[in-house]
Amino acid sequence: MFVLIVGCGRAGSALAKNLLADGNTVSVLDESAESHRLLDVGLETNWEDEGGMFTVGTALEIDALVEAGIERADAFVAGTNGDNTNLVIAQIAQKKFNVPKVVVRVLDPRRATWYAEQGLHTICPTQAGIEMLTAAVRGETEVVLTEQI
Amino acid sequence: MYVIVAGGGKVGLNLTRELMAKGHEVTLIENNRRRYTILEPQLEHIVHLGDATELWVLERAGIERADMVIAVTGDDEDNIIISQVAREKYGREKIIARCNNIRNMEHFDLLDIKPVISSTDLILRLIEHEVPQYGLVHLLKLQAEDLEIIEVEVSAGSPSAGKTVGEIDLPDGGLIIAILREGEGIVPSGDTLINSGDEVMLILNPGLEDNITRLFTAPEESFI
């Protein structure tokens, strides 16, 4: 599977390495060349030698998305630090490039819920955190995360 | 009319002032605290501090009763999300969005957000209008209606020069609405003669531009 991940922060870079280890082709797009170093952390050699791809570019620019391989992506992850950027590029991936699997990170729980109702696969780390914290304080041993569809 | 303006930059502030002067009720939403402290003494309770892409901020501003939502922040992704949420979640019908980077215009189009105003685009159109060698000038685009009004100069030796309006073989979806000759506008009938040097205004469905250019420019010119 070819996976394009936009946003190479803590979450994006770790996800990229997980998916590469699973045997996928993984391409990462970030506006900062600096962010590349997060991809190398913990690897024996470096990201490229392990087979990963990295492109520097702005998420909202179609040219950058195309250069990073969106046209052949089987899965697309919108994981920049901006909720609105993520929501827009996820819709571009879905509607313009017809990427079969689009996942979008949204920190604001209400926007995450509403866009999920509109057919986007949103993941809300804030909501997951709220549920884990609530469960921990209540003393519930088993933490069940709400599936965001 | 009750209007919500998202984004208190120069555009948002001036819009708010003008709308208020016309007697409209306005709420301006500004996200940046420093900018808010500049706006607040001028506008008092009219300005709200908050992120207009957050649903609770829009709700606090009374989006449910807004007659119009204007998204003019400096970030196109924010303007897109505000417009999308205003229309699809809150059912607002009158929305105006600003596009800061003309390259993002296609994202607004893709998500069917309209009308969209881009100052770069407006200036480019004005340049087109001022520089006649561009040939065909887009004067007005009615996105929702899928119509545009264009202007084209009739060159000598073109298929239309010397013919009457009725004789010109216009494609379906195109209509001549005015002829500008020596600074004067003529509303034509079928018998009106078209001369080279005239400027012809047409209303048409987008996509017919090439057709129209061929009708009003001389054959050798259109290959330049």
Interface residues (C-beta under 8 A of the other chain):
Chain A: L60 E61 I62 G82 D83 N84 T85 L87 V88 Q91 I92 K95 K96 D108 R110 R111 W114 Q118
Chain B: T53 E54 L55 W56 D75 D76 E77 D78 I80 I81 V85 E88 K89 N101 R103 N104 E106 H107 L110 L111
